[in-house]
Amino acid sequence: MKFKEIELEQVAGFKSQWPDESIEEIAFVGRSNVGKSSFINAFLGRKNLARTSSKPGKTRTINFYNIDNKFRLVDLPGYGYAKVSKAEKAKWDKLINEYLHDRENLKEVFLLVDIRHEPTNLDLQMYNWIIESGFTGFIIATKYDKISRNQLHKHIKQIMKKLDVADEGLIFAYSSETGHNIGVINEQVEVIVNS
């Protein structure tokens, strides 16, 4: 799927700022510093659309990207260990929960995890919610370039065990350095958008 017009349609810190529900949305969620912004930039073929940072917690709002007026890609704030106040963290959690529970036009949710580490309990909680809410349970395992090829199977099995994933085909090992599997993920999104 080639993208012609990509627009950061809305940056929302509150539910009242969400755009209308006229087109379907695909959301990307993961803990702080998992590489979500880097993935979104690579996926959309843009260098600095989503702001990246080595400091966790750069994305503090829900960012709605309008893609060719066909669908919106939604970048949710990272959860987990970002160094912010408890009040700020509670605000993010509320924002993420409201979006995931209340958004009628949400078509699919992709969970991003770091392939190098066992998923956290927060990842497990998020994945369980994704499955219980009737979504497919796609996982993008980022930072694939940081492990050796012969470690891939071991790391995928670790993700499957922790998150109780039955189908290995739902997990995409991904690298923002090499673009590994970006085409496969793109094809999957195209299927979702056109279904």
LINDA-V511815 format. One line per field, one symbol per residue. ss: DSSP state (a for helix, b for strand, c for the rest). burial: + if it has 24 or more other C-alpha atoms within 12 Angstrom, else -. A space follows every 10 residues. Layout:
ss=???
burial=???
//
This chain:
ss=cccccbbbbb bbccaaaccc cccbbbbbbb bccccaaaaa aaaacccccc cccccccccc cbbbbbbccc bbbbbcccbc cccccaaaaa aaaaaaaaaa aacccbbbbb bbbbcccccc aaaaaaaaaa aaccccccbb bbcaaaccaa aaaaaaaaaa aaaccccaaa bbbccccccc caaaaaaaaa aaaac
burial=-----+++++ +++-+--++- --++++++++ ++++++++++ +++++---++ ++---+++++ +++++++--+ ++++++++++ -+------+- -++++++-++ --+-++++++ +++++++-++ -+++-++--+ ----++++++ ++++------ -+--++++++ --+-+--+-+ ++++++--++ ++--++-++- -++--
//
